[in-house]
Amino acid sequence: MTWDWSAVSAFLPHFRDGLVVTLQALALGSLISFSLGLVWTLLMRTPTRWVRWPVGVVTEFVRNTPLLVQLFFLFYVLPEWGLAFSALTTGVLAIGLHYSTYTMQVYRAGIEAVPVGQWEAATALSLPARRTWCAVILPQAVRRVVPPLGNYVISMLKDTPVLMSITVLEMLGQARLFSQQHFRFTEPVTVIGVAFIVVSYLASVLLRTLERRLVR
């Protein structure tokens, strides 16, 4: 089958719609995973076992079950219990929750990498716990965790096509819909593949720039 530029031109409006949805899912999913991952980390550092134990069970369960299973649970099972969300909202929540269990480990490693002397200095100055975390520990930990967090952003981007399974028309979903309607698969799928490469590269460049600025 020969390459048809007219098929590419016809697919571009669908591609733009899919790109917007993909970037929305990536941005919101990343925000949830970064925020919730930090919450998991702080809860796991509490001295109360009755807090650490359920958090540990939940995060291990989420981390060790496939994202697709979690998507189906949120989209098909929760409505039976009265909790229904739109397909995109469900996808964002699933990606954010799933990857928060990974960013949690990144935050843990970053916090543990802060020199013990920083904790001792904060104690010697009688800094309250909130100020110790916000002014001393977390700023140093964040500098260390940017590279691995950036890797998870790229992973989340590559997992967005899974949302097609719950009717979200992200980039690959739009390509599939267009292919079924026009019986052309080569052009839309190739365009999507190139788009993923470009978006991944741009994201990595932005993250490296952010990392360099934080190191200064």
BELSULQUI-V705778 format. One record per residue. PSI is psi in degrees with one decimal (none if undefined). OMEGA is omega as a letter, one per 30 degrees, with the letter a starting at -180 (999 if undefined). D_FIRST is the distance of its C-alpha to the first C-alpha in Angstrom with 2 decimals. Layout:
# BELSULQUI-V705778
PSI,OMEGA,D_FIRST + PSI,OMEGA,D_FIRST
This chain:
# BELSULQUI-V705778
131.6,a,0.00 + 158.8,l,3.82 + 134.4,a,6.76 + 107.1,a,8.92 + -26.5,l,12.54 + -32.5,l,13.97 + -37.6,l,12.58 + -45.9,l,14.29 + -41.1,l,17.35 + -28.3,a,17.53 + -22.3,a,17.37 + -43.7,l,20.13 + -39.1,l,23.07 + -39.4,l,22.01 + -42.9,a,21.60 + -42.6,l,25.10 + -43.7,l,26.61 + -36.8,l,25.19 + -41.8,l,26.38 + -45.4,l,29.84 + -42.1,l,30.12 + -45.8,a,29.00 + -35.3,l,31.58 + -48.2,a,34.20 + -39.4,a,33.77 + -47.5,a,33.88 + -48.5,a,36.94 + -39.1,l,38.93 + -39.7,l,38.04 + -42.8,l,39.13 + -44.1,l,42.33 + -44.3,a,43.19 + -39.4,l,42.47 + -44.0,a,44.55 + -49.0,a,47.41 + -34.4,l,47.57 + -40.3,l,47.19 + -38.8,l,50.26 + -46.0,l,52.15 + -43.6,a,51.42 + -46.7,a,52.64 + -38.3,l,55.86 + -35.1,l,56.57 + -14.5,l,56.17 + 0.1,l,58.79 + 148.5,a,61.41 + -12.3,a,64.43 + 117.8,a,64.31 + -31.6,a,62.84 + -9.3,l,62.27 + -46.5,a,59.81 + -40.2,a,58.07 + -52.6,l,57.64 + -35.7,l,55.66 + -42.2,l,53.51 + -40.8,l,52.78 + -46.4,a,51.91 + -47.5,a,49.57 + -37.6,l,47.71 + -39.8,l,47.38 + -46.3,a,46.06 + -42.2,a,43.44 + -27.5,a,42.42 + 13.6,l,42.07 + 147.1,a,40.06 + 146.4,l,36.29 + -36.7,a,35.28 + -40.0,l,33.32 + -42.0,l,36.55 + -38.3,l,38.44 + -47.8,a,35.97 + -38.5,l,36.33 + -48.0,a,40.10 + -35.7,a,40.45 + -33.8,a,38.19 + -31.2,a,39.19 + -46.7,a,42.58 + -37.5,l,44.46 + -27.0,l,44.22 + -18.1,l,46.19 + 13.4,l,48.93 + 7.9,l,48.84 + 98.9,a,46.73 + 133.5,l,43.58 + 163.8,l,41.43 + 163.0,a,38.30 + -44.3,a,35.00 + -42.7,l,34.68 + -42.8,l,38.34 + -43.9,l,37.98 + -43.9,l,35.04 + -45.4,l,37.02 + -41.6,a,40.09 + -46.1,l,38.31 + -45.1,a,36.70 + -45.7,l,40.02 + -45.7,a,42.11 + -48.6,a,39.94 + -15.1,l,39.80 + -28.4,l,43.46 + -17.7,l,44.46 + -43.2,l,42.78 + -26.7,l,44.08 + -44.2,l,47.44 + -33.4,l,47.52 + -46.6,l,46.60 + -41.6,a,49.50 + -46.1,l,51.81 + -39.6,l,51.12 + -40.7,l,51.59 + -41.6,a,54.89 + -20.5,l,56.17 + -13.0,l,55.43 + 128.3,a,57.90 + 143.9,l,61.08 + -31.2,a,63.92 + -28.0,l,66.18 + -39.8,l,64.37 + -43.0,a,65.25 + -38.2,l,68.80 + -42.0,l,69.20 + -38.3,l,68.15 + -41.5,a,70.64 + -32.7,l,73.36 + -0.4,l,72.87 + 38.2,l,73.07 + 137.8,l,69.81 + 158.8,a,68.83 + -41.8,a,65.82 + -42.9,a,63.69 + -34.5,l,64.43 + -46.0,a,63.95 + -47.5,a,60.41 + -32.4,a,59.44 + -19.8,a,61.21 + -55.9,a,61.25 + -56.5,a,58.84 + -41.6,l,55.65 + -36.5,l,55.34 + -37.1,a,55.46 + -38.2,a,53.14 + -39.1,l,50.46 + -31.6,a,50.19 + -24.1,a,49.45 + -6.4,a,46.86 + -47.7,a,44.51 + -50.3,l,42.21 + -33.4,l,41.70 + -37.2,l,41.38 + -37.8,l,38.65 + -37.3,l,36.75 + -27.9,l,36.99 + -44.7,l,35.65 + -40.0,l,32.45 + -40.1,l,32.43 + -40.0,l,32.96 + -44.8,a,30.04 + -15.9,l,27.73 + -8.7,a,29.31 + -29.5,l,28.77 + -20.0,l,25.55 + -26.4,a,28.00 + -18.5,l,29.44 + -26.1,a,26.48 + -16.6,l,28.28 + 30.4,l,31.14 + 12.1,l,29.14 + 124.9,a,29.22 + 72.7,l,26.25 + -162.3,a,25.97 + -49.5,a,22.84 + -34.2,l,20.86 + -40.6,l,22.36 + -38.8,l,21.18 + -41.5,l,17.58 + -43.7,l,17.83 + -44.6,l,19.53 + -41.9,a,17.07 + -39.3,l,14.10 + -30.7,a,16.30 + -32.8,a,17.27 + -2.9,l,14.06 + 35.7,l,11.59 + 117.3,a,9.54 + -33.3,a,10.12 + -51.2,a,8.47 + -53.8,a,10.58 + -40.2,a,13.79 + -37.3,l,14.09 + -43.0,l,13.64 + -42.7,l,16.17 + -41.6,l,18.46 + -44.9,l,18.45 + -39.7,a,19.45 + -41.6,l,21.97 + -40.2,l,23.62 + -46.0,a,24.06 + -47.0,a,25.61 + -40.5,l,27.85 + -42.4,l,28.99 + -45.9,l,29.87 + -40.4,l,31.77 + -41.1,l,33.60 + -37.6,l,34.64 + -45.8,l,35.93 + -40.2,a,37.95 + -37.7,l,39.37 + -37.4,l,40.42 + -44.1,l,42.11 + -41.4,l,43.92 + -44.6,l,44.98 + -38.2,a,46.48 + -35.6,a,48.40 + -30.0,a,49.82 + -26.0,a,51.00 + none,999,53.06
